[in-house]
Structures are given as structure tokens and as C-alpha cells.
Amino acid sequence: MSLGNFVKTIQNIMRGDSGINGDAQRIEQLTWILFLKIYDTKEEDWELFDDNYQSIIPERLRWRNWAIDDKSGSVLTGEDLLKLVNNELFPTLKNLPVTHETEKKKAIIREVFAEVNQYMKNGVLLRQVINEVDKIKLDTVKEKNFFGDIYETILKSLQSAGNAGEYYTPRAVTDFIIERIAPCFGETVADFACGTGGFLTSTLNYLARQENISVKQREFYSNQAVFGIEKKPLPYLLAITNMLLHNVDTPNIFHGNSLECRITEYTDSEKFPVIVINPPYGGTELPIIRNNFPAELRSNETADLFIALILYRLKFNGRAAVIIPDGFLFGTDSPKIELKKRLLNQFNLHTIIRLPQSVFSPYTSITTNILFFDKTRRTEKIWFYRVDMPDGYKHFSKTKPMLLEHFADCVEWWSNRYEIQDKDSETFKAKSFTVEEIVNRGYDLDLCGYPSTDEEILSPTETIKDFQERRAALNSKIDSRLEKLSALLQNIGGDEV
């Protein structure tokens, strides 16, 4: 069956069930079914190589013993299937006996089902969905790739499933960043807001392409190559599933809030040589969470808190990349200024890549940037590079996403940096600036930005959303200018006017 036919079949089945309401619930429903199918396949592998392997799932509730239709006429369906799933399967998986000594690959079952829901109310339709999923046997590379394609389709569907879209970073962006970071075997790559695991899978794919991988390196790949934390249950489940699909037997993915610990108390053993992250934008945290940060870094903006977290959890000689909105570049509130001072004085902020506005469309049209820095020395100069919209594109979209090839000019420039001036303009597409120049600008990093273009005609909903985001960005910039003007007036006695 083709990918398109599979997805369409699942959608058509679920549309007939009164318990499913919208894309987000359909995705969650399909995901836990996919997870149990994949986990059962992984258990077959573990049993093959370990004669003493014992599943943490009771035998009656293992996928192979209730989900597979052997055509004997005895498979559970209808009300009997619903009773098993609702009254036995879910309560059991949510309450599995897990201790600190339980292997991670077993403990993840209870972790992923802690907040997952079973929405379907029609047992016959649920049986049909399970049968469709079970048709994919995962016995060959082709079938495993097909399962991976299904998974990618689910991730892209998150973009149109309301707030769930915040967890999806386009693969082109994660691949571009990982290729620039170039992780090595022996370096654990961490993402403290890992969502569905996009950066982590890009890391695994990058390592898997390395030649002559030793047994020791393969063991590292399966157990220590990546580390992630995700706050919300659905993306956490997707991230765990993603790791299993990429042959990570012991996923170091944890369900929790990365910001809930005092960042000044992290020890060297809790720091990482490589950190990559696309933190949530626009959100706020409770005062109790902000109190985990030094007073000068207690921002109301979640993205700022994640940047601070990186600064405290990056190892000496480590390197990092973080995707941040424009507001951080020109923001002048105290926490942003303090963060930028630290990036310049305690780290080497060497590159800022400016991304086109619609990279994250349709979830958001907010303009984003990639900060690349390391903990090797103080910053001497920062290179800025603007990635322009490719020829023939007015904007990116769900059907026309940004592709890795759209970074081709940037990749070529990365290894041989030079200034690029815009045609018929005094502005620059690429240019370096010294720390002194940045300080004289009041730590305003809004450089090599996008020239004004004709406005695109958007739908009413998109227009409102775009207006709100632009207004927020402009308000921040206006506040910045007003603060500078106020300081200038005070210096010349203007406060008496």
C-alpha cells in the first residue's frame, strides 16, 4: 500500500468514529497504536539477542497477543476490543511497576502512556485501524522506510493540528544545523525542548552516514548519542517512537520541564558538548520557574529562559545552535541585554543565520534566526548571513516547505566567508561586525535583515495572526527606541522638560 493510500484509509476510518474530534485527536490515537506496534517489533529483536529478556508488559497485553488478526475468527473486535483497551490495556500500561532499577527501554512504556488517551468509541473501527497498522511488518528496510514515511507525515500533520504545530521544526532546518555542528561519536547531542525529536533524528542520521562505524560506536549510537527533554505528552510519545524507529534501544528522552531546576546548580556531569534547540516562542513560565534563574535573567519570554539554560549547560569547548525569533535580536529589556552580553563576553557567538519569514508556515509567520556559538573563547566578531527566498517562491507552505537545497548558497559561504552587498543598495546579505560595533548599537543584533517586499495576500485568519505577530515585534522595537531616547534625554537633562 502506498503512503498516501495508508494515510487516507486511516483518516476515512477515524472520521466514522464519534470519539475522534479533529486532527490532534486522530494523530494521538494513531500514534499510540503505531508505538505499540513498533515496540513489539523491537521486543522481538531484544528477545533474539537476549534469551533472558522479559517484557514489562503482561503477556496477554503484548501487541502480538491481542492486536494481530490471524484470520481464525477469534480476534477481539467491537465491544470486546474496547473493553480490553479501555479497561485493561490502558490502566495496566499507565501503572506498570517501574522503579529506579527498571531499564529505560522498559520504563518508557509507563512514561509514554501516562498522559495518552484512547478516543475511539467504535470497537469495529478501532479493529480496522489496528489491522491497517499491523499490515506493515517492518521485516525489510523498505517496510521500515515506509513506516518512517508514515511517521514524517504525522509530524507534518501536526502543523495543521492547532497548538501541536509548535513541536515540528522542518527537517531541512534541523539537517542544516546538525551538518554545521558536525557531532562526532562520543559527543552527546542534547535538546531541552526536543518536541518530536527532529534535531535528535537529524543527529542520528548524520552519525549513521559516517563510514567504518565500529562496534563501540554503534553501542554509543544506540544508548548515548542523543538526549532530550519534552514537556508535553504527545510530542514526547512521538519522540520516543522516533528513537525506536532509528534503532535507539534506550532512548534518553525524558518527559518534564527543562526549566524546573536551578540552572546555577548544574554540575559538569550534567552539561553537554553539543546543544541544539528550537525553544517555544511567546510563552511564559510561572514565577516559581523563573526563580530558578539568576535575577538578571528572569525573563517573561520562554525562549530567553532556554537561551540562559544553554549557557549554563554547555560544556567547556562545547558548541551550540539555537533558533530564536527576531525579538531577541533587537530586544532591549534587561534579560535580553544580559544574555547578549554573556554571549559576547563568555562565549564565541560567531554566526547568525537569518531565515525567511515563512519557514515555519503554516504554524507561524514569525521571522526566525539561528545563533551558532561555542564555549571556547570570547567573541571577536559575528558573521551575519541572510537566507533569501529561493527563485520561484513567494513563501513556503505545508505543500512547498523549505528544503535543504535552499541552504546551498549558505553552505558554500559557510566555509569561505565574505561580504555580500545587496544590489542597488547599501545594505548587506552577509557581513561581519565586531563586538565593539555591536556594543555601540546597544546590543542590537538586527543586521543583514530582509528588505521590504510587496505584501502577500493572506486568508482572514492568517492576516489576523500575521498582524498580531508583527505588532508584537514592532512594539518591542518601539520600546527599544523609546528606552534609548529616554536615556538620552536624561543624560542632557531632558527629564525636566
N, C-alpha and C positions, 0 to 999 in steps of 0.2 A: 504494500500500500504506500502511496506517495505521502509526503509530509502534509501537503495541502488537503488531501482526502482524509487523512487521520484527524487533523485538527477540525475539519468541517464536520466529520462524523461525531466527534466528541461534543462539539457545540450543539449540533442538532439533537443529540440525546439529552443533554442537560437542559436545553430550552424547554423540554417537555416536563421537567420536574418542578413542582411548585415550591420546593425548598430553596432553589437556586435563584438568587436575585442579583443579577449584574455580573460584570466581568470579574471583579475581585473575588467573589464567592466561587465562581466557576474555576478560577485559577487555583484558589486554595484547595478546592475539592480534588481537582486533577493532580495537584502537587503531592498531597499525602498518599494518593494511590500510586503515583509514579515512584515515590520514595520507598514504599514498602516493596514494590516490585524490584527496584534496584538493590535494596538492602538484602533481599532474599538471594539475589544473584551473587552479591558479594559474600554472603554466608556460604554459598556453595564453594567459592574459591577458598575461603578460610578453612572449611572442612576438608578440602582436598589436601591442604598442606599441613594441617594440624589434626591428627587423629583424636586428640583430646578436646577439640573445640566443642563448647556447649553454648547454645543460643540463650540469650537472656529472655527471649520471647517464649512463652509456653508453647509446647509443640502444637496444640490444637489451633493456635492463633498465628502460626507462621504462614506466610503467603501461600506456600506450596500445599498447605493442608486445608485451606478454605476458599482460596481465590481462583484456583485453576479449575477450569471446566474440562473434565476428562471425557465428556460426552456419554457418561454412564447413566445420566438422568438423576444422579444423586447430589449434584452440586447445589449449594444453597442459593435461593433467589427469593424475590418477593419479601413477605413479612419475616420469613425465617432469616434471610440475609440481613435485613435491617436490625433484627433482634441481636444477632451475633455482633454486628458492627457497633451498634449503639450501646448495648448492654454488657458486652464482654470485651470486644477488641479495644475500643477507646478507653474505657475505665481501667483496663489492665495496663495498657501502654503508658497512660498518664501516671500510673502509680507503681511502676516497676521498682523492685528493690535495688536501689543504687546507693553505694557508699563511696568513700574516697578511694577505696581499693578497686572499684569497678573499672574495667578497661574503658577508655574513652569511646572506642568503637561500639561498645555495648550501651554505655550511659547515654549516648546521643539519642537513643530511641525515646527515652522518657523526656529528654530535653526538647526534642522537636515536637512532641505531641502535647506538651504542657499547655499550649495555648492554641492548638489547631482544632478546627471544627469540622464536623460531618454534617453537611447541609441537606443532602438529598433525602427526600421523603418517600420516593417510589423505589421499592426494592428491585423491581424488574429492570428499571432504567439504570439503577446502580450496578446490577449484574452486567448489563450491556457495556457500560463504561469499563468495568473491570476486565471483561473479555477482550475489549479492543486493546487495552494496555497490555494484557498478557500475550497477545499475538506477537509482540516484539520479544524475541527470545534472548537477545544480547549474546548470542553464541559466536558471532562473527564480527570482524571490525566494521563491516558495512552496517550491520544492525546496531552496533554501539554508536556509530556516527549518526545513524538515523535518530536514535534516542537523544543524542546531543542536539540535533537539529530541532527536535520537538522542544527540548529544554530552552533553546535560544528563542524559539517562537513564543514560549511562555514569558520569557523575560521581556521581549519586545511588547507583548500584550499588556504588560504592567504599565506601559506608558499611557494607555488609554483606560486604565482602571483606577482613576481618581488619584488619591494621595500615594498609592503604591508606586507610582511612577518615579518617586524620589529615589528609589533604590537602584535604578538602572542607569549605568554610565555606558555610553556607546562603546562597543568593542574597539573601534578604531582609536578612540582616545586612550583607553587602558593599554592597548598594544603599543601605541606610540610612546607612552610614558615609560612602560616597562623596558622597551628597547633602548630608550635613552638612559635609564637607570642601570640596565645590564646586570641583574643579580647573578651571583655565582653560587655554585653548590657550596654549602657551608654557611651561607647567609640567609637567615630567616627574614622573609618579607612580611611586614605587618600592615594591617589596615584596621583602624579602630572604629570605622563606621562602614563595615565591609558590604552591607546590603546583601545582594545575591552572590557576591564573591567575584565580581568582574575583574578586579585587579589581581586577585589571587589566582584565578584561572589563566589570566594572561601570563602571570609569572610561571605557572606550571607548564604552559605551552612553550614558553621561551626556554625553560630548562630542558624540556623533552627534546628540543631540536638540537641540543648540544651533542657532539659526536663522542663516541667511545666512552659512554657512561659506565662507570664501574658499579660493582655490586653495592659498595658503601654509599655511592652517590644515589643509587636507586632507593636505598633504605632511607636516606635523608629526604629524598623527594617525597616518599610516602608518609613520613612522620614529622618532619621539621621544616620543610621548605617555606610553608606559609602559616600565618597566624592572623586570626580575625576576631572581631567582636561586633555583634549586631544587636541592636536594642529591641527590634520589633519581630514578632514571631514568624510571619510569612516569609520575609526575606531571609531570616535565619534558617528556616526549613529549606528554602531554595539553595542557600549557600552550602549547607551540609550535603544536599543531594548533588550539587555541582562538584563538590570534592570527591564524593564516591564515584561519580562518573569519570573523574580524572585520576582514578586509581590511588587516591589518598585514603589509606585504610584507617588511619587515626586522625580525623580532621581536628585541627586545633582551632576550631571555631566556637566561640562562646556566646551565649545569649545573655546580654546585660548592657549596662550603660557605661561606656568607656570613661565618662566624666565623673563617676561617683566616688573616685578615690582622690586623696590629696596628692596633687601632682609633684609636690616638693619631696615626697617620701619614697619615690621610686628608687630602687637600688639598681646597680649596674646590671644585675641578672634579669631585671625587668625591662631593660632597654633593648633596642633593636638596631641592627646595622643598616636596614633599609625600611623606610616607611613611605607608603603611598596611600593617598586618601582623597575622596571626594566627599567632604563633610556636608551635613544638612545645611541649607541656607535659610535665613529668615526666621528660624525657630528661636525660642528662648528656653532657658532652663530655670528651675526653681531656685530661689536664693540658697537653699541648702546645698545645691550642686555648685553654684558659683562660689560658695565659700570654700570649696576645695582648691581654689586658685589664689595666688597672691593678690592682695588688694588692687594692685595696679593693673591686673589682668582680668578683673571680674567684668567681662563684657556682657551686655544683654544679647549679643549676637552669638548663636551657637557655633557658627563657623570660626569665629575668633577664638573660642574656647578650645576648639580642636587644634588650631594652629599652636596655641600655647601648649597643649598636650604633647604635640610632636616635639617641640623644643625641649621638653623635659624627658622624653622617652627615646630620643635619638642618641645612639652610642657615639663616643668619640671616633672620628673618622667615618662616621656613617653618612648616608645621603638620603634625601627625601624629595618627594614631589607632592604637591597639594593643589587641588583645583579650588579656586576661590572666585567669588563674584567681583565685579568692578568696584563695588562699595569699599572693599578692603584697600584697593589701590589708592583711592583719593580720600578715604575716611580720615577724619582728624579728631575723633573722640579719643579720650586718654588711653583706653586699652589698645586701640589700633596703632596709635603712635608708639606706645611702649613695645608692642610686638614688632613693629618695623625697625625700631631702634635695635632691638635684640637681634633681629635677622641680619642687620648690617654690622653690628659690633661683636656678636658672639658666634655668628655663623657666616658662611660664604654663600650669600644669595647671588648666584652667578647668572641665572637666566629667568626671564619671564616671557612665556609664550601667550600671546593674546588670541583667543578663539572667536570665531564668528558667532553672531548673536543666536542663531537657531540650532546650534549643535545639540542642545537638549530638547529640541522641539519633538513632539507637541507638549511635553510636560511643562516646559517653561521657555520663555524667550529671553531670559536674563543673560547678559553677556558675562562670560567667564574667562578665567586665565589660569595658566599653570605656573606655579612657582617651583623652581628647581633650586635646591640649596644643599649644602653639606656642612658637616661639623669638622672642618679641617683647619680653618683659619678665618680671619676677619674678611669681610667683603672689601674688595678693591674697586670693582666696577660691576655693573649689572648690564647684561645684554637683553634688549627687548626685541622680539620678533612677532610680527603680526601675520597670522594665517588668514589669507583672504578667501572669500567665497570662490570656489572653482568656476571656470568658464561654463556658461550654460545654466548655472544655478542662481535663482533669486533667493532661495532659502533651503535649508534642509528640512526634512519631514520624516514621518514614520516610513513612508514608502521610498523616500530618497534620502537615506541617512548619510552622515559623514562617513567616508571610507578612509582606510589607512593610506591609500594612494593620494588623498588630498593633502597629506602631510609631506609629500615627496620633496617639494622645494625646501621645506623647513629642515628635513632630514639632511639634504645636501648642504644647506647653510650651516647646520649644527657643527659639522667637523671643520668648516673653513669659514669663520665668521667675518663678515664685512658689512659696512653700512649700505643700506639700500634706501635711496631717497624716492619719494613719490613723484611721479611725472607731473610736470607743471605745478609743482607745489614745493613749499619749504619744509613740509612735514616728512617723516621717515617711516618706512615699513620696518626697518631694522636699524638699530643704533645702540651704542653702549653709552652709559652715563656713570660718572664717578660718584663715590659716596658723597663727596663734597657738594656736587651738583644736586644730589637728592636731598641732602640736608637743607641746602639753600631754598629748595622748593617746599620746605615744610613737610618733608617725608611724603610728598605727593608722588605716587608711582604711576600715575595715569599718563603714560608716554607711549608713543607709536600706536596710538589708537586708530579707530576706524573713521574714515572721512564720512561726511554726511551723504546719505543716499536718498533716493525717492522712496516715499513711504509705500509699503506693501499693503494691499487691501486685505484686511482680515475679517473673519466672521465676528459678529457682535460679541460673543463670549471671549474670543481671542483678543479683540480690541480692548475690552474692559481689563482683562488680565495684563495685557501689554502696557496699558496706560498706568495701572497700579504699580507695576514693577518699575517703569520709567519714572513715575512720580517719586517713588521711594528713593531711587538713585539720585534724582535731581535734588530732592530735599536734603540728602546727605551732602551733596556737593555745595548747595547753597549754605548749609550750616557751616561747612568748612570755610567758605569765603567770609561769612559773617564773623566767625571767630577770629580770622586773620585781621579783618577790618577793625573789629573791636579792640584787639590787642594794639593795633597801630594807633588808634585814637587815644587809647590810654597812655601810650608812650609819649604822645605830643600834647597831652592834657585835654584831649577831646572829650573825656568823660565829664567835663564840667559844662559842656555845651547843652 
